[in-house]
Amino acid sequence: MPEVKKVLIVGGGIAGLSLAVFLRDRGIAADLVEIKKEWTVYGVGIIQQSNVVRAMAQLGLLDSYLKSSFSFDNVGIYDMAGNLKAKVPGRRLAGPQYPANLGISRPALHEILTSAARSRGTQVRLGVTVATLEQDGEFVHATLTDGSKSFYDLVVGADGIYSKVRGMVSPDAPKPRFTGQAVWRYNFPRPPEIDHLAAFNGPDRSAGLVPLSKELMYMYVTSFEPGNPWMPEDRLHLLMQERIQQFGGWIGELRPRITDPAKVVYKPMETVMVPAPWFRGRVVLIGDAAHSATPHLGQGAGIAIEDALVLGEELNSSGPIETRLERFMKRRFERCKYVVERSAQLGEWQMQGVSVDNGKIVDEMLEITSQPI
């Protein structure tokens, strides 16, 4: 069997870009195609927890992260009135000199990853994706939507929850499922006291504040939206305000400052978990294409980055390609399944009004995700 020398990555999101960086650092050629003509991301942020900080260190990108993010160690658990109920300490998995957690804006993260991938020689093409894939055992022959053709040792579907590659790998794979909830996000200037992830939990909804930089933070709000209703764009600020009427503390204080509907990012929650294996021959899925989690544990982007790191390590190892992909699956499946299923369970409990110990759940998640990948 030939070595893996040339890889096609379909999708220019977090997983695809992280993989491109890893491969190029090890001399493996990487072509990346992204269906968007304008390579943009929505302007809120994400939490990068301790396991992700460790993964970014292993990718060689952590120092770039630190310059564009906000570092914090602890997670504060509050009730709806704003009373602190528990503080969960973070774990410095990347080393004592690095923080346990980071908050970073999505535009900043996108800039870091795209710059890193391109500077390492990744061949990036926008407005293009895969049309067909044909395998002959030795290579994958790819035809792109612009009519161009090439062959690769491996094709990686990193094209998100509505993955086109997933349908090629596994036509019978489950489709994304609306969970019944949605998430609302809004950016604010960051006051000094928001120096940690502050999570506010009620019987049927939650909210939180995540620091992103010295100047910026964002609020997230989860809500029960039966039937997945259409939300009028010109009223998004008012609708978000309605969802947090019962909150006091910092959330209540910020409520009247949600004033611009264009700055509200509203997203229905969908989830999918593709059964093993995530590959067929020389085509493999990673990130949301294989497993898309709701945001209740804040691990969706994190496990996508871990996928890229682990797949890159296995591609850089020895053995037949099927053996390497089987090792990838062994290292990833149960961990990702836990995140997807536990996140969905938290959403179900929230919609049912089930009282849970959120501090205990966060600590459990940190213990599991802190294990080596």
C-alpha positions in Angstrom: 0.0 0.0 0.0 1.4 3.5 -0.8 2.1 6.0 1.9 -0.3 8.8 2.6 1.2 11.6 0.6 -1.7 13.6 -0.7 -5.0 14.3 1.1 -8.2 16.2 0.0 -10.0 17.9 2.8 -13.6 18.8 2.1 -14.7 21.7 4.3 -12.8 24.7 5.6 -14.2 24.8 9.2 -12.4 24.2 12.4 -11.8 20.4 11.9 -10.6 20.7 8.2 -8.3 23.6 8.9 -6.8 22.0 12.0 -6.1 18.8 10.0 -4.5 20.8 7.2 -2.1 22.5 9.6 -1.1 19.1 11.2 -0.6 17.4 7.8 1.5 20.2 6.3 3.7 20.3 9.3 4.6 16.7 8.6 5.1 17.1 4.9 1.8 15.6 3.7 0.3 17.6 0.8 -3.2 18.9 1.6 -5.8 20.4 -0.8 -8.7 22.0 0.9 -12.0 22.9 -0.8 -14.7 25.0 0.8 -18.1 25.5 -0.7 -18.5 29.1 0.5 -17.3 31.7 -1.9 -16.8 34.1 0.9 -15.0 32.3 3.7 -16.7 33.9 6.7 -18.0 32.9 10.1 -20.7 34.3 12.3 -19.4 36.8 14.8 -19.7 35.3 18.3 -17.4 33.1 20.2 -16.7 29.6 21.5 -15.2 28.1 24.7 -12.0 26.1 24.3 -11.8 23.9 27.4 -8.8 22.2 28.9 -8.6 19.2 26.5 -8.8 21.7 23.5 -6.1 23.9 24.9 -4.0 20.7 25.1 -4.8 19.8 21.5 -3.9 23.3 20.3 -0.6 23.0 22.0 0.0 19.7 20.2 -0.9 21.3 16.9 1.6 24.1 17.6 -1.0 26.8 17.6 -1.5 27.6 21.3 0.8 30.6 21.4 -1.2 32.2 18.5 -4.4 31.4 20.5 -3.2 33.2 23.6 -2.6 36.4 21.7 -6.2 36.4 20.4 -8.3 35.0 23.3 -9.1 35.3 26.9 -7.5 32.9 29.4 -9.4 31.6 32.5 -9.2 28.7 34.8 -12.6 28.4 36.6 -16.2 27.8 35.7 -18.8 29.5 37.9 -22.2 27.8 38.3 -25.0 30.3 39.2 -28.8 30.1 39.7 -31.2 32.2 37.8 -31.1 34.9 40.4 -27.4 35.2 39.9 -26.3 33.5 43.1 -23.0 31.6 42.9 -23.7 27.9 43.7 -20.4 26.3 42.8 -17.0 27.0 41.2 -15.5 24.2 39.2 -11.7 24.5 38.9 -10.1 23.9 35.5 -7.3 21.6 34.6 -4.1 22.8 33.0 -3.6 19.9 30.7 -1.2 21.8 28.3 1.2 22.4 31.2 1.3 24.7 34.2 2.4 27.7 32.1 -0.8 27.6 30.1 -4.4 28.3 31.2 -7.1 25.6 31.7 -9.6 27.3 29.3 -9.8 29.9 26.6 -12.6 32.0 25.2 -12.1 33.1 21.6 -14.2 34.9 19.0 -15.0 32.8 16.0 -13.6 35.4 13.6 -10.3 35.4 15.5 -10.2 31.6 15.6 -10.9 31.5 11.8 -8.1 33.9 11.1 -5.6 31.9 13.2 -6.5 28.7 11.5 -6.7 30.0 7.9 -3.5 31.9 8.2 -1.7 28.8 9.7 -3.0 26.5 7.0 -2.2 28.8 4.1 1.2 29.8 5.5 2.1 26.1 5.6 1.3 25.6 1.9 -2.2 24.2 2.0 -3.8 24.6 -1.4 -7.2 26.3 -0.7 -10.0 26.6 -3.2 -13.2 28.5 -2.3 -16.6 28.1 -3.9 -15.8 24.5 -4.8 -16.7 21.1 -3.3 -16.8 17.5 -4.2 -19.1 16.3 -7.0 -18.1 12.6 -7.1 -15.7 10.2 -5.5 -14.5 6.9 -7.0 -12.1 4.5 -5.3 -9.9 1.9 -6.9 -8.3 0.5 -3.7 -5.1 2.5 -4.2 -6.5 6.0 -4.6 -9.6 8.1 -4.5 -10.4 9.8 -7.8 -12.2 13.1 -7.0 -14.2 15.2 -9.4 -15.0 18.7 -8.1 -18.0 20.9 -8.8 -15.9 23.1 -11.1 -15.2 20.0 -13.3 -11.6 19.6 -12.2 -10.3 16.1 -11.4 -7.4 14.7 -9.3 -6.5 11.6 -7.2 -5.7 11.4 -3.5 -4.5 8.8 -1.0 -7.3 9.9 1.3 -10.4 12.1 1.2 -11.6 13.7 4.5 -15.1 14.9 4.9 -15.0 17.8 7.3 -18.0 19.5 5.7 -20.2 20.0 8.7 -23.5 18.7 10.0 -25.1 18.7 6.6 -22.1 16.8 5.1 -22.2 15.9 1.5 -19.3 13.5 1.9 -21.3 11.7 4.7 -23.9 10.7 2.1 -21.2 9.3 -0.1 -19.6 7.3 2.7 -22.8 6.1 4.3 -26.0 6.8 2.4 -28.0 5.2 5.3 -26.4 7.4 8.0 -28.8 9.2 10.3 -29.8 12.7 9.4 -29.4 15.7 11.7 -32.2 15.9 14.3 -33.8 19.0 15.7 -33.7 18.6 19.5 -36.5 21.0 20.4 -34.2 23.7 21.7 -32.4 26.7 20.2 -29.4 28.9 21.3 -29.2 32.7 21.2 -25.9 34.6 21.3 -25.0 38.2 21.6 -21.7 40.1 22.1 -21.1 42.7 24.8 -18.2 44.7 26.1 -16.5 42.7 28.9 -16.5 44.2 32.4 -13.6 43.1 34.7 -15.8 40.8 36.8 -16.5 38.5 33.9 -13.1 36.8 34.1 -14.4 33.2 34.0 -17.2 31.2 32.3 -20.4 32.2 34.2 -23.2 29.6 33.7 -26.7 30.4 34.9 -29.1 27.5 35.2 -32.9 27.5 35.7 -35.4 24.6 35.7 -36.1 24.8 31.9 -33.4 27.1 30.4 -29.9 28.3 30.8 -27.7 31.3 30.0 -24.1 32.2 30.3 -21.3 34.7 29.8 -18.1 33.8 28.1 -15.1 36.2 28.1 -13.4 36.4 24.7 -10.8 39.1 25.0 -9.9 42.0 27.2 -12.7 44.0 25.6 -15.3 41.4 24.5 -17.6 38.7 25.9 -20.7 37.0 24.7 -24.0 35.9 26.2 -25.6 32.6 25.3 -29.2 31.6 26.1 -30.9 28.2 25.5 -34.6 28.0 25.1 -37.3 25.5 24.3 -38.7 26.1 20.8 -41.2 23.4 20.0 -41.8 22.9 16.3 -38.7 24.8 15.3 -40.6 28.1 14.6 -39.4 30.7 12.1 -38.0 33.7 13.9 -38.5 37.2 12.3 -35.0 38.7 11.9 -36.1 42.3 12.8 -37.4 41.1 16.2 -34.6 38.8 17.3 -33.4 41.2 20.0 -36.9 41.4 21.5 -37.3 37.6 21.3 -34.0 37.0 23.0 -34.9 39.5 25.7 -38.2 37.5 26.3 -36.2 34.3 26.8 -34.3 35.8 29.8 -37.0 37.7 31.6 -36.7 35.4 34.6 -33.0 35.9 35.1 -31.4 38.2 37.6 -27.8 39.0 38.3 -25.5 39.8 35.4 -27.9 38.3 32.9 -30.8 40.5 34.0 -28.6 43.6 34.0 -27.6 43.0 30.4 -31.1 42.2 29.2 -32.0 45.7 28.1 -28.7 46.1 26.3 -29.7 43.5 23.7 -30.8 46.2 21.2 -29.6 45.3 17.7 -31.5 42.4 16.0 -28.7 42.1 13.4 -26.2 41.2 16.1 -28.3 38.4 17.6 -27.1 34.9 16.3 -30.0 32.5 16.6 -29.5 28.8 15.9 -31.9 25.9 16.3 -30.1 23.0 18.0 -29.5 19.9 15.8 -27.5 16.8 16.6 -26.3 13.7 14.7 -24.1 10.7 15.7 -23.0 8.5 12.9 -22.5 4.9 13.9 -19.0 3.4 13.5 -17.1 3.2 11.3 -16.8 6.8 9.9 -14.9 5.6 6.9 -15.3 3.6 3.8 -12.2 2.6 2.0 -10.1 5.8 1.7 -12.8 8.3 2.6 -13.3 9.3 6.3 -15.5 11.7 8.2 -14.4 14.0 11.1 -15.9 16.8 13.2 -19.6 17.7 12.8 -19.8 15.5 9.7 -19.5 12.5 12.0 -20.8 13.8 15.3 -22.5 17.1 15.9 -23.3 17.9 19.6 -25.6 20.5 21.1 -23.7 23.2 23.0 -24.6 22.1 26.5 -21.1 20.8 27.3 -19.2 23.4 25.2 -17.3 20.6 23.5 -18.5 20.5 19.9 -15.6 22.4 18.4 -13.2 20.8 20.8 -13.8 17.3 19.8 -13.6 18.3 16.1 -10.1 19.7 16.8 -9.2 16.4 18.6 -10.5 14.5 15.6 -8.1 16.4 13.3 -5.1 15.8 15.7 -5.8 12.1 16.1 -6.4 11.4 12.4 -3.3 13.4 11.6 -1.3 11.2 14.0 -2.6 8.0 12.5 -2.0 9.1 8.9 1.6 9.9 9.9 2.0 6.4 11.4 2.6 3.0 9.8 0.4 0.2 8.5 -2.3 -0.2 5.8 -4.7 2.7 5.5 -7.6 0.6 6.8 -5.6 -0.2 10.0 -4.8 3.4 10.6 -8.4 4.5 10.2 -9.5 1.7 12.5 -7.1 3.0 15.1 -8.5 6.5 14.6 -12.0 5.1 15.2 -10.9 3.3 18.4 -9.4 6.5 19.8 -12.4 8.7 18.9 -15.7 6.9 18.8 -16.6 6.4 22.5 -15.3 9.9 23.5 -17.3 11.7 20.9 -20.4 9.5 21.6 -20.2 10.5 25.2 -20.2 14.3 24.3 -23.0 14.0 21.8 -25.3 11.8 24.0 -24.5 13.6 27.3 -25.2 17.0 25.7 -28.5 15.8 24.2 -29.5 14.4 27.6 -28.8 17.7 29.3 -31.1 19.4 26.8 -33.8 16.8 27.3 -33.6 17.3 31.1 -33.8 21.1 30.6 -36.9 20.9 28.5 -38.5 18.5 31.0 -37.6 20.8 33.9 -35.5 18.1 35.6 -33.3 19.5 38.3 -29.6 18.5 37.9 -26.3 19.2 39.7 -24.6 21.3 37.0 -21.4 21.6 38.9 -21.1 17.8 39.2 -21.9 17.4 35.5 -19.2 19.9 34.4 -16.7 18.1 36.7 -17.6 14.7 35.2 -17.2 16.1 31.7 -13.8 17.6 32.6 -12.6 14.3 34.1 -13.6 12.3 30.9 -12.2 14.8 28.4 -9.0 15.2 30.3 -8.1 11.6 29.6 -5.4 11.2 26.8 -6.8 11.0 23.3 
